[in-house]
Amino acid sequence: MSVLSSDTHPKMEALQIQLWRQASPTRKMHMLAQLNASARSLALMGLRSRYPNATEAELRRRLAGLLLGDELARKVYGEINDAK
């Protein structure tokens, strides 16, 4: 088996993979939802850092641009209103 994480001991990685395989579909979906929430949170933190004066609405629009791509986000949410 190939190594997924170079900083994880192979025995621990094998145990982690075994536990993932044994998890119920509901548990797997819950883990996926948590990962998605964490990714969104990290993306918003990065956007807040880059645009410290942006409103929450502008940050949500910029997040949509990251998640959907600029073209689709523009069609769905309109142009970005830059914070001054």
C-alpha positions as CSV (number, residue, x, y, z in Angstrom):
1,M,0.0,0.0,0.0
2,S,1.3,3.5,-0.8
3,V,1.8,6.1,1.9
4,L,-0.9,8.7,2.1
5,S,0.8,10.9,4.7
6,S,4.5,11.1,5.1
7,D,4.2,12.3,8.7
8,T,2.0,9.4,9.9
9,H,3.4,6.1,11.0
10,P,2.4,3.3,8.5
11,K,0.7,1.2,11.2
12,M,-1.4,4.2,12.3
13,E,-2.2,5.1,8.7
14,A,-3.4,1.5,8.1
15,L,-5.6,1.6,11.2
16,Q,-7.1,4.9,10.0
17,I,-7.9,3.5,6.6
18,Q,-9.4,0.4,8.2
19,L,-11.6,2.6,10.4
20,W,-12.7,4.7,7.4
21,R,-13.7,1.5,5.6
22,Q,-15.7,0.3,8.6
23,A,-17.5,3.6,9.0
24,S,-21.2,3.6,8.1
25,P,-22.3,5.7,5.2
26,T,-23.9,8.2,7.6
27,R,-20.6,8.6,9.5
28,K,-18.7,9.1,6.3
29,M,-21.2,11.8,5.2
30,H,-20.8,13.4,8.6
31,M,-17.0,13.4,8.2
32,L,-17.3,14.9,4.7
33,A,-19.6,17.6,6.0
34,Q,-17.1,18.5,8.7
35,L,-14.3,18.7,6.2
36,N,-16.3,20.9,3.9
37,A,-17.2,23.2,6.8
38,S,-13.5,23.4,7.8
39,A,-12.5,24.2,4.3
40,R,-15.1,27.0,4.0
41,S,-13.9,28.4,7.4
42,L,-10.3,28.4,6.3
43,A,-11.2,30.0,3.0
44,L,-13.2,32.8,4.8
45,M,-10.3,33.4,7.2
46,G,-8.0,33.8,4.2
47,L,-10.4,36.2,2.6
48,R,-10.8,38.2,5.8
49,S,-7.0,38.5,5.9
50,R,-6.7,39.7,2.3
51,Y,-9.7,42.0,2.5
52,P,-9.8,43.3,6.1
53,N,-12.3,46.1,5.3
54,A,-14.7,43.9,3.4
55,T,-18.3,43.4,4.6
56,E,-19.7,40.0,5.4
57,A,-21.7,40.2,2.1
58,E,-18.6,40.9,0.1
59,L,-16.7,38.1,1.8
60,R,-19.6,35.7,1.0
61,R,-19.5,36.8,-2.6
62,R,-15.8,36.3,-2.8
63,L,-16.2,32.8,-1.2
64,A,-18.7,32.0,-3.9
65,G,-16.1,33.0,-6.5
66,L,-13.7,30.5,-5.0
67,L,-16.2,27.7,-4.7
68,L,-18.1,28.2,-8.0
69,G,-15.6,30.0,-10.1
70,D,-15.8,33.7,-11.0
71,E,-18.0,33.4,-14.0
72,L,-20.8,31.4,-12.3
73,A,-20.6,33.4,-9.1
74,R,-21.0,36.6,-11.1
75,K,-24.1,35.2,-12.9
76,V,-25.6,34.0,-9.6
77,Y,-24.6,36.7,-7.2
78,G,-23.6,39.6,-9.4
79,E,-20.4,41.7,-9.3
80,I,-18.3,42.2,-6.2
81,N,-18.9,45.5,-4.5
82,D,-15.3,46.3,-3.3
83,A,-15.1,47.6,0.2
84,K,-13.3,50.9,0.5
